[in-house]
Amino acid sequence: MRSSSNWWTGSKDRTIGRPARMRYLILSDIHANLEALDACLRDAEAHGYDETLVLGDLVGYGADPDAVVDRVLALRPTAIVRGNHDKVASGLERPEGFNAVARKAAQWTLETLTPAHRDWLAALPAGPRVVDDLVEICHGSPFDEDTYLFDDADASRGLQVSVRPLCLFGHTHYPITFVLKNDDVDVIRSEQACAATIEVEDGVKYLLNPGSVGQPRDGDARAAYAIVDVAARRVDLFRLEYDIETAQRKIIDAGLPEPLARRLAVGR
């Protein structure tokens, strides 16, 4: 494992002159769910990828914050942005707006994380971040890292503000794609398939949420991740089963709120 020093601070330079034949693994909203993350990494290895982009919220809710941070550090992401749970669980911000369950999980995470991992999370950059000529990433939206993009109005604003054809976002835990074409915004919703593909057309802009690795909320309990093929201008979306029972047992054994375990089984 690489040291938890802030090696990523030079990652802007790593995106310059990026080869056109690049496949990015996209991970969002892992939320300290090690079983879901490991399942996604195994599956992604079989599909093949070159580098990794992380859209925030590595921790919060789940019982393995340190192990998840270690996994992400080992991936050496080309670009990574912080999420709202990363900020609160590292002590950077107070849990304003969090419900009681989220507050308790954030406090537990703050007390559980090693000091080195807390410092690393607190130092993660805010989005958006440009990755290459095709891709940029953010957590909530291109205009505000904490905004939830659910409706066409906010999506339209995000599409206007984004500076690359494909902007990848997380935060809502809901796989969805907003498409700006000929001044109209269309929506491609999750179909709860095992895999789906979004083709990135020339002259069209996309706001794409790959869904959550560790806590899906679209009624599908399977972990979600994506791979962006830059040369093919394509995003492949994946859903897969993982060991939910172990993740649930760890949450209960850690003394975290029981609803956090129950919701994993229903994807809500």
C-alpha distance (Angstrom), angle and dihedral (degrees) to the residues before:
residue distance angle dihedral
M1 . . .
R2 3.76 . .
S3 3.78 119.4 .
S4 3.80 115.5 -89.9
S5 3.79 90.2 -121.8
N6 3.79 115.2 126.2
W7 3.81 95.5 -88.2
W8 3.81 89.6 148.9
T9 3.82 92.7 68.0
G10 3.78 88.4 88.2
S11 3.78 93.6 47.5
K12 3.80 94.0 104.7
D13 3.79 87.6 71.7
R14 3.79 90.0 50.2
T15 3.82 90.7 64.5
I16 3.81 95.3 56.7
G17 3.78 113.7 104.3
R18 3.80 92.2 3.8
P19 3.83 111.3 -179.0
A20 3.80 115.2 -102.0
R21 3.82 91.3 -129.4
M22 3.77 94.8 69.4
R23 3.79 128.3 140.5
Y24 3.80 115.2 -163.7
L25 3.78 124.1 -160.1
I26 3.83 107.6 -141.2
L27 3.80 119.2 -151.5
S28 3.79 124.2 177.9
D29 3.80 136.8 171.4
I30 3.80 97.8 2.9
H31 3.82 90.1 164.7
A32 3.82 96.5 -166.3
N33 3.81 92.7 -62.6
L34 3.79 101.2 143.4
E35 3.80 95.9 177.4
A36 3.81 92.1 55.4
L37 3.80 93.1 44.6
D38 3.80 93.9 49.7
A39 3.80 91.0 49.0
C40 3.82 90.3 52.1
L41 3.80 92.4 47.8
R42 3.80 92.5 50.7
D43 3.79 91.7 48.4
A44 3.80 93.4 45.5
E45 3.79 91.1 50.9
A46 3.80 88.8 58.2
H47 3.81 91.6 50.9
G48 3.80 92.9 44.8
Y49 3.80 130.0 -123.8
D50 3.80 137.3 -179.7
E51 3.79 106.7 -150.6
T52 3.79 140.6 -0.1
L53 3.80 136.6 -116.3
V54 3.82 119.9 -166.0
L55 3.82 121.0 -159.5
G56 3.79 99.7 -162.5
D57 3.81 142.7 -97.6
L58 3.77 97.7 89.8
V59 3.81 90.0 162.4
G60 3.79 141.8 32.1
Y61 3.82 128.9 85.6
G62 3.82 97.7 27.6
A63 3.80 131.0 84.3
D64 3.82 102.3 -123.5
P65 3.82 108.4 63.3
D66 3.80 96.9 143.9
A67 3.80 94.3 45.8
V68 3.80 91.4 49.0
V69 3.81 92.2 50.0
D70 3.80 88.6 50.1
R71 3.82 91.0 52.0
V72 3.79 91.8 50.3
L73 3.79 92.6 46.8
A74 3.80 89.2 53.0
L75 3.81 89.9 54.4
R76 3.83 91.2 57.4
P77 3.83 94.2 -147.6
T78 3.77 117.0 -136.6
A79 3.81 86.9 -140.0
I80 3.79 133.3 3.7
V81 3.80 134.5 175.3
R82 3.78 131.0 -163.8
G83 3.79 125.1 -109.8
N84 3.79 129.1 -147.2
H85 3.82 92.1 -102.2
D86 3.80 90.4 50.9
K87 3.80 89.2 55.5
V88 3.81 95.2 48.0
A89 3.81 97.2 39.9
S90 3.81 90.7 51.2
G91 3.81 92.4 50.7
L92 3.79 93.9 -112.2
E93 3.81 93.2 119.6
R94 3.79 138.0 15.2
P95 3.82 118.7 -109.9
E96 3.79 95.2 -103.2
G97 3.79 108.7 166.2
F98 3.81 94.4 14.9
N99 3.79 117.0 128.0
A100 3.80 120.2 -126.2
V101 3.80 94.3 -92.1
A102 3.80 93.3 49.0
R103 3.82 91.3 46.5
K104 3.79 92.1 52.4
A105 3.81 91.4 48.1
A106 3.80 91.7 48.2
Q107 3.80 92.2 50.5
W108 3.81 91.5 47.9
T109 3.81 89.8 49.6
L110 3.80 92.2 48.5
E111 3.80 90.2 53.1
T112 3.82 94.0 42.7
L113 3.81 102.1 47.2
T114 3.78 118.0 92.9
P115 3.82 113.6 -110.7
A116 3.81 90.1 -112.3
H117 3.79 92.3 54.0
R118 3.82 92.4 45.6
D119 3.79 90.0 52.9
W120 3.79 91.9 47.0
L121 3.81 92.6 51.2
A122 3.80 92.1 46.2
A123 3.81 89.8 53.7
L124 3.81 96.2 51.4
P125 3.82 112.1 121.3
A126 3.77 125.3 -108.4
G127 3.78 118.7 -115.9
P128 2.89 153.3 -79.9
R129 3.79 101.0 70.4
V130 3.79 125.4 173.2
V131 3.80 112.0 -132.0
D132 3.82 103.5 179.0
D133 3.80 140.8 -39.1
L134 3.81 91.7 -60.9
V135 3.81 107.1 32.5
E136 3.79 140.5 53.2
I137 3.79 127.1 167.9
C138 3.80 137.7 -150.0
H139 3.78 137.5 161.4
G140 3.80 105.9 -130.2
S141 3.79 106.2 1.7
P142 3.81 140.5 -35.2
F143 3.81 90.4 -102.5
D144 3.83 99.8 43.0
E145 3.80 126.7 15.3
D146 3.82 92.2 -146.0
T147 3.82 100.4 45.4
Y148 3.79 117.5 112.4
L149 3.81 112.5 -133.2
F150 3.78 106.8 -147.6
D151 3.80 107.6 128.6
D152 3.79 137.5 52.3
A153 3.80 93.8 -110.1
D154 3.80 95.7 59.5
A155 3.79 90.7 38.1
S156 3.81 90.6 53.5
R157 3.79 90.2 53.2
G158 3.80 90.7 47.5
L159 3.79 92.1 49.8
Q160 3.79 90.9 51.2
V161 3.81 92.3 49.0
S162 3.81 97.8 44.4
V163 3.80 114.9 98.4
R164 3.80 101.3 -157.4
P165 3.82 130.9 59.3
L166 3.81 91.6 -114.0
C167 3.81 121.0 41.6
L168 3.79 114.5 -177.9
F169 3.82 117.9 -155.1
G170 3.80 139.8 170.3
H171 3.82 134.0 177.7
T172 3.84 98.3 105.2
H173 3.83 94.8 66.3
Y174 3.79 86.5 -139.2
P175 3.82 121.9 117.3
I176 3.79 108.0 -130.6
T177 3.80 139.1 138.7
F178 3.79 126.2 -147.4
V179 3.81 114.6 -159.9
L180 3.81 126.6 -160.7
K181 3.80 110.5 -159.0
N182 3.81 126.9 155.7
D183 3.82 89.7 -9.5
D184 3.81 91.7 -57.9
V185 3.82 125.4 112.9
D186 3.79 116.7 -139.4
V187 3.80 127.4 -176.4
I188 3.79 129.1 -138.6
R189 3.80 108.6 -165.6
S190 3.77 130.8 -162.3
E191 3.79 113.4 -83.7
Q192 3.83 93.3 -168.9
A193 3.80 91.2 -121.6
C194 3.78 123.7 149.9
A195 3.81 89.0 -112.2
A196 3.78 138.3 -0.4
T197 3.78 136.0 -179.4
I198 3.80 131.6 -138.4
E199 3.82 115.5 -162.6
V200 3.82 114.4 -148.9
E201 3.81 107.5 -138.7
D202 3.79 124.1 -155.2
G203 3.80 113.1 -100.1
V204 3.82 92.9 18.2
K205 3.82 127.7 106.4
Y206 3.80 126.1 -144.2
L207 3.79 136.6 -162.7
L208 3.78 104.8 -165.1
N209 3.79 130.0 -175.5
P210 3.83 111.7 -167.6
G211 3.81 92.5 -163.1
S212 3.78 129.1 -115.3
V213 3.77 126.2 -52.4
G214 3.78 95.7 -158.1
Q215 3.81 109.6 23.5
P216 3.83 115.3 23.9
R217 3.79 115.8 -167.9
D218 3.80 103.7 -173.8
G219 3.79 95.9 90.0
D220 3.80 92.1 -93.5
A221 3.80 112.7 105.9
R222 3.80 94.6 -161.7
A223 3.80 119.7 109.0
A224 3.80 116.1 -103.0
Y225 3.79 132.3 -147.5
A226 3.81 138.7 146.4
I227 3.79 143.0 -144.2
V228 3.80 120.9 -146.4
D229 3.80 115.3 -152.9
V230 3.81 104.5 -159.0
A231 3.79 97.0 -169.3
A232 3.81 93.3 48.8
R233 3.84 91.8 40.1
R234 3.79 88.5 -133.1
V235 3.81 137.2 131.9
D236 3.79 117.5 -152.6
L237 3.81 114.1 -159.2
F238 3.80 119.8 -156.7
R239 3.81 136.0 -166.8
L240 3.79 122.4 -171.8
E241 3.76 143.0 171.0
Y242 3.79 119.7 -108.5
D243 3.80 138.2 175.0
I244 3.79 98.3 -73.2
E245 3.79 93.5 164.4
T246 3.81 92.8 60.9
A247 3.80 91.7 47.2
Q248 3.81 89.9 50.4
R249 3.80 93.4 48.2
K250 3.79 91.4 51.3
I251 3.81 90.9 52.3
I252 3.80 92.2 51.9
D253 3.82 93.8 43.4
A254 3.83 90.0 51.3
G255 3.80 91.1 56.2
L256 3.80 93.4 -115.5
P257 3.83 117.8 148.5
E258 3.79 111.8 -71.3
P259 3.84 94.6 -131.6
L260 3.81 87.7 68.0
A261 3.79 88.9 62.6
R262 3.80 95.5 43.1
R263 3.78 95.4 51.0
L264 3.80 92.9 57.6
A265 3.80 90.4 68.7
V266 3.81 94.5 53.2
G267 3.80 101.6 35.9
R268 3.81 94.0 -125.0
